Amino acid sequence: MVKKLLSRLTNQIEWKSLLRGFLIFVGLLSVSLWDFSFFPVLLFLILAFFLYISEPPERKTVWHSYIVLILSSLFVLAHVPPVFRIWGMVSFLYGIVFFGLFSFINFRFKNRSAAHGGIVMLALFSFFLALFGLSAVSAYNPWSLFLILLAFFGMYALLRESLAFSGKFTERKRAVIAGTVGFLGLEALWIFQFLPLGAINGSAFLSIILLLLRDIVVANEEGMLNISFVLREVTIFAIAVLAFFAVSPWNL
């Protein structure tokens, strides 16, 4: 009897998360088809807000990731070629991402730490994609300072959320570490403007760098920062560098 109840509850959670991911997909698709008019965007934001507050208290662990994903999805979608908007490919991918996020809130993952890291990774990737799109249309104008501040506080919020989830740091320590790593990420973002990586490769590369730095900080706090850990992180970084540079158009 208990197993049947647990199975029924699991199925309900799956369908609930799937429905919410589908609603996000439909919302983004509608916004793109209406050419990002004010009222469709407003209705989408209202929908996203009510979907979030209707979730259990566990939603607070992904609050910053949720905001970043919702807002960046609009900017990313606005800068992709129109044919992708009409087909709904980008909207569909974001629907899958939000399905995973809502599933995480409803305890659908055994390794919650790894799952949360994946959510932060996707949020960072989406955030950097949006930044690359904004900088392409806002370079060398007064909005540059705004973009710099936006980049810093976006990285700061996501890193602070990630550190808070680990449960190993005080509030003040989280703020200092997130600010420091966010500043380093800002420097890396500036350097990447001069590399022929492209928006997608650059966003993925930056996301990996920030999460590797986060892993090092957490491992040091847990007393697990040893040679084996460092070699593993260096290997991941080296593979990422080779992969991204291999598919990037170098013209030196």
Salt bridges, closest charged atoms under 4 A:
GLU14 OE2 - ARG108 NH2 2.85
GLU55 OE2 - ARG20 NE 3.02
GLU58 OE2 - ARG112 NH2 2.69
GLU161 OE1 - HIS64 ND1 3.82
GLU161 OE2 - HIS116 NE2 3.21
GLU171 OE2 - ARG160 NH2 2.20
GLU171 OE1 - ARG174 NH2 2.27
ASP215 OD1 - ARG214 NE 2.87
GLU221 OE1 - LYS173 NZ 2.88
GLU233 OE2 - ARG232 NH2 3.33
